[in-house]
Structure formats: C-alpha cells, structure tokens
Amino acid sequence: MQVKWGLYDRLRPIQIEAIQEYFPIAYLPWGAIEYHGNHNPTGLDTHKAQHLCKDLAKQNGGLVFPAISLAANLISSYPGVDFPKHSIEFSEKVIQQICEEYLEQLAKQEFKIIVLLSGHAGEPHLQILRNTATKFNKKYPKKYFWSLAEFDIINDKLLIANHSALGETSLQLVYEPETVALDVLPKEGKITLEEHAVSGADPRPATAVHGKNIVNVFLENANKKIKELKKKYL
C-alpha cells in the first residue's frame, strides 16, 4: 500500500523516496519562540504551523519537515510593551538568509511544490518569507514555492492576524488543549496587549469548536490551491 505522507526527519531514505516519487511536495512549518501571555505556550506559532502542515500532507501527500522556530519582529519589539522574557528574536537578515538557503536545498532535492506556512505574523518577517518565495518562483519556473500564513486564505470574519487572541487560542485548543490555561486570564475587565500580550479579539471565549471551524476552512481553501498546483507542476 502506497504511503502518501510522512515526517521527513522520522523516515529512512528509502521511505522518503517512496513518498517523494509520487508526492514531491515539501511542507515547511515556520514558527517562533515568543511570549504569548500566561495563557498560551511560547511555541504556539510553531506548533500551530506544524499541525496544519501535517493535516495538509495527510490530505494531499508529501513530506513535512521539522518546524523552524526562528522569527524576527516579535512581541518583545512592539512599541509600548515590556515583555523582555520568554522570546528568542532573530534579525530580519538572518530570517531571509535561512529562508533562501532552505528553499534552495528543497529545490535541489527535487521537490516540485514547496509550501512554507508561517505561524508567526510579525512584519516584515512574514513579508520576507513571501518575497523569498516569489524570488524562487522566478528562479525555478518548473517548481512552485507557496509562502503563506493561515489567515491569508481565511475570511476576515473568521480569522485575522492576531497574537494570542481568540483565533490563535482557539487553534491551540484544537491541537494541544493541555497547553492552554484560559483560567489565568481575569474573569472581568479589558484584555490588552500591554498587560496580557493579546492583540486581537478577546481570547476568553475561545473554544476548540471555533478553532476547528478555522482549521476546516483553512484546509478547504489550501487543498483547492494545492490541487491546482499538482495539476500544473506534478
């Protein structure tokens, strides 16, 4: 029976090649180690991207690479906030170099579709990844490099870019509920960036049901795109 997907770093070469022969698609989750308040884990961006990539691979085939937890433009750099702990931040130059070198090597390893999913939405970090993908699409016209964040392909009414708010917290409740502690947030009063490290809608109403709705829409839209790419590039 043909195995259609796998975790690249947990497979032997013969297993990798057996999948890649039929599904030459690489998924590269890109996250961060970043303070997400006291109610969410520091690796939220990384784990979110990794789980979504696994879901995509299960449905479309391909190989999921280990997540990269390197990011620029973290909450520790936001003006007006003071969160010096629990974030590991890198320069924009480093992010661009690593992205270029990673994509170059994936291209040389004969992947034809490369999906780079960023769980971190800081700018210009995210735009650096998008611009690099565009650059490689020009360099390798017979391959396709797709760089995105999950909210790029979801209606704004359901999900917008946020930091540890309703959207991200609900997604975390889908995949790793044991890492979320909503009870540490105040029961009343306003939730703010300055005090609670939340940018976006109030996370207190977050549920796994809401998160699953986000996942389902993301997968539906991403699957359409990947299906089109497979027809053109595979």
N, C-alpha and C positions, 0 to 999 in steps of 0.2 A: 504493500500500500504506500503510495507516494505521500511523504510528509511535506506539507506546503509551507511551514514556517518554523522558526526556532530562534533561540537566543544565541547570537553569534559566539559569545565567549564561553558558552557551555557546550559547544559542539566540537567534535573532532573534524579535521579537514574533509574527510570523505562524506560526512554528514552535511557539512556546509555546501560542498559542491553538488550534492544530490538535490538540495533545495534550490540552489542558485541556478542550476541548469534550466529549471522550469519557471522559477520566480526570481529573476535577477533584480530584486528590489531591496534596497537598504533603508532602514528606518533609524534615524539618529535623534534620540531624545536629548534635548539640551535644557538644563536646569540651572540651579543655583543653590548655594548655601546662604540663606538670607533670613533675617529676623521677620517672622510672620506673626508677631504678637505672642501672647501667652496661650492663645487658644489653638494654635496650629504649629506643626513641626517646621524646623528650619529648612528641611529638604522638600517642602511642599511642591515647589516648581519642578524639581527633578522627578519626583515620584508621579506627579500628575502626567508629565510628558511621557514617562516610561510606560505607564499603564495604558495610555491612549495609543501609543505606538504598538504595544502588544495586541490591543484589540484590532487595530488596523491590519497587522500582519496575519492574525488568525483568519480574517475575512478575505484578505487579498493575496496572501502568500508573501514570502520574503523573510529577511533576517533582521532582527532587532539588535542593534549594537548597544553596548553599555552606555548609560547616560553620562553626559558631560556636565559636571556641576561647577562650571566656571562662568561667571557673569560680571558684566560691568553695570554701572548705573543702578545700584541697589538702594534700598530704603535709607541706608546709612548716609546716602548722598543727597537725600531730599532736603530742600531748603526748609528751615523752620522746625526740623525734628532733631532729636538727640537719641539715637539708638546705636551707640558705638560697639555694642557686643552682638555676638551671635550672627555675624555676617562676614563672609570672606569675599572681598571685592577685587576684581582684576581690571586692568586698564582696557580701554577700547582697542588699543593697538594689539594687545595680546589676544583679545577675542577674535579680531579679524585674522590674525596670523594663524591661530589654531583652526579656525573655520576653513580657511583656504587650504591648509595642509591636510586637514581631514577629508575635505571634498576631493582634493586631488588624488589621494590614495584610494578612496572609494571608486573613483573613476577608473583608476588603473587596475583595480581588482574586478573590472568588468561588470559592475553593477550598471544597469541601464536607467533605473529610476531611483533617485535618492530623495527621501522625504526627511527633512530636517524640521522637527517640531519643537518649538521653543516654549517651555513652560514659564519663562521669565519674560515680562513685557516691558522692562525698563528701556528707555530710549536715551541714546541711539543704539543701545545693544541690539534690540530687535531689528532695527533697520540695517545694521551692519550685516546680520545674518541674511536678510533678504537681498541686500545689494550683492553679497558674495555669491548667492545662488544665481542671481541674474548674470553676473560676470561669467560663471561657469556654464550657464546655458549657451552663452555666445561662444565660449571656448570649445564646448563639446556638443555640437548641434544634434548628434545622434543619441544623446542622453538627455535626461531631464532632472533638474535639481529644483525641488519644491520646498521653499522655506516659509513656514507659517507659524502663527500662534493659534491656539484653539478658537479664540473668539473671532478670528479673521473670517471664518466660514459659518458663523452662527449669527442669527438675527439679533440686533442690539436689544430687543425687548427681552430676550432670554439671557444673553450674556454679553458683557462688555469687558474691556480690560479693567482689572481690579487687583487689589492687593489684600489678600486675606479677608476679603469681604464675602458677601453672600455666595457669589459664583465659585470662587476658589474653595471656600469652606465646604460647600455642598459637594463639589467634586471629590474632595478629600474624604468626605463621609461615605462616598460610594466605594472607594478603593481601599482606604485604610482608616476605618472609623475609630479604631483604637488609639489613633494618634491625635484625635481632636478632643478638646475639652471646652465646650461651649459654656459650661457652668462657671468658668473663671471670669467670664465677662459680667459686668454689672447687670442686674435684672432691670434696672431703670436708668434713664438718662441717655445722653447722646454718646454714640461711639465715634471716636475721632482718630485721625491719623496721628496726631501729636501724642495722644495718650495710649491708644490701643493698637497702633500700627495698622489701621484699616483704612484703605482708600476704596470707596465704592459703597454699595448698598450694605446696610446693617447685616452682619453675619448671624445674629442671634436666631432668626427664623430658618437658618439653613437646615436642610434635610437631605437624606440620601435619595429621596424620591425626586426632589428638584435637581439634584446632581445627575441622576440617571437620565432625566429629560435632556440635560445638556449633552451628556455622552451620546445619547441616541441621535440627536440632531447633528452633532459633530461627525459621527460615524456615517450617517446617511449622506451628508454632503461630501465628506472626504472620500467615501467609497465611489461616488459618482466621478469625482476628479481622477482617482487612481484608475478606474475602469477605462476612462478616456485615454489616459496616458499609456496604459497597457496595450490598447489597440494601436497606438501610434508608434511606440518605442520597443515593444517586445516582439 
